[in-house]
Amino acid sequence: MADMSLLILPGDGIGPEVMTEVRKIIDWFGSTRNLTFDVSEGLVGGASYDAHGTPLTDETMARAQEVDAVLLGAVGGPQYDELDFSVKPERGLLRLRKEMDLYANLRPAQCFDALADFSSLKRDVVSGLDLMIVRELTSGIYFGEPRGIQDDTDGGRVGINTQRYTTAEIRRVARSAFELARKRDNRVCSMEKANVMESGILWRQEVQWVHDNEYPDVELSHMYADAGAMQIVRWPKQFDVIVTDNLFGDLLSDAAAMLTGSLGMLPSASLGTPMENGRPKALYEPVHGSAPDIAGQGKANPIACILSFAMALRYSFDRREDAALLERAVEKALANGARTGDLMAEGDAKPLSTSQMGDAILTILNES
């Protein structure tokens, strides 16, 4: 019997295509590495709306709360643009994040040497890059009250969003960053705007408190978020783990995403409080969207979704050797010239299809 459980939610657009390649990888680990998962599958986003009239059913939500990890493909598509906000596909993803209380979003920015020339920055700036952005995901300006648009006294209107953080919210995401750093290069840079925002002052003070009282062995530095954005595109390899709030994390992680050359290469993890078995509540998903313009054509790059599974191996199941094995297989396949359309340069041969890229990675795994 498997003691590791996964809920797979392929979703919309290219989600089912890339998830098919992940299922091949999961099966390989089961047959070759004796790493067996109890895998269930459900609907989310537009696929769930089409079947049930809601982007996430209560039954699927309950299952997500029970399993060790959720692996999601993508949600959304133009056919759902006119739906009421309450039932748009993205609401299914947001419900998962909210009800699972996934407060720490992990966004790695890793540049494989074979793809260094695809970055918008110079090769020497990005080659060998391996940084992690830890973004607080359940508080801050996206959730603070009061919020809304209302009439102003001068006859116009005013838009209101409130930046709000508590000690507990800051400390728990800081702990996530320090724990990650201990497994990497043991360095954390905390980013905020303590020079102009009271919430930034509190953020800096509380991160420093966690460091001084619980993680004095980890190197900690502080940086204003705007300076951090500049440094990410100036010399990103100076960073190991960056921890920041919801708004700045949203901006900084998207900036860091472009360092790697393609959104099709970027995985992510959203982690919450450990369950009774010690594993954190967890949702893993590629950073890319549903890409409806290429859905069903076999053109999608499955690597981001495959690397999301590698993150699940590392952070949910503590199988770091297996995660590294899969990551090396991806890197070697790329070094051997395996390319989907998003990774093609002028003069390259015909791109691989989604399934061919998955097979190329499996070939390397079989040789390992």
Number of C-alpha atoms within 10 A of each C-alpha: 6 11 10 16 17 20 23 24 26 25 27 26 24 28 28 20 23 26 23 19 24 25 16 16 21 17 16 17 17 14 11 11 10 11 16 18 18 13 16 14 14 19 23 32 27 28 22 22 19 13 11 13 12 21 26 26 18 9 9 18 17 13 16 25 17 15 19 25 29 27 24 27 30 30 29 25 20 8 9 16 11 8 10 8 11 11 17 21 27 19 20 26 19 13 14 21 21 13 12 21 17 21 26 28 28 27 27 23 25 22 27 22 17 17 22 22 18 21 18 13 18 12 16 12 16 28 21 15 23 19 22 25 27 30 28 27 27 20 18 22 19 15 16 15 13 10 14 10 10 11 10 10 8 6 7 8 11 11 10 13 15 14 20 16 19 13 12 10 19 24 19 18 24 28 18 20 27 29 15 20 19 16 9 14 14 17 21 27 21 24 25 26 18 18 9 10 12 14 18 22 14 17 26 22 16 20 26 20 15 17 20 13 8 12 16 13 12 17 15 19 14 17 18 16 21 14 12 21 19 13 15 19 17 13 14 20 17 14 19 20 27 29 29 30 28 22 17 22 24 17 13 22 21 15 15 20 22 18 26 27 22 18 19 21 27 25 26 24 26 25 25 21 16 13 13 7 7 11 19 20 24 29 28 26 27 28 21 21 18 21 16 17 11 12 17 13 12 17 21 25 29 28 25 23 30 30 23 26 31 24 26 26 19 16 19 23 19 13 16 15 11 17 21 15 16 25 19 17 21 25 19 18 22 20 14 12 17 22 24 23 15 16 19 17 12 5 6 11 11 10 18 22 19 23 19 19 24 25 17 20 24 20 13 18 20 10 7 10
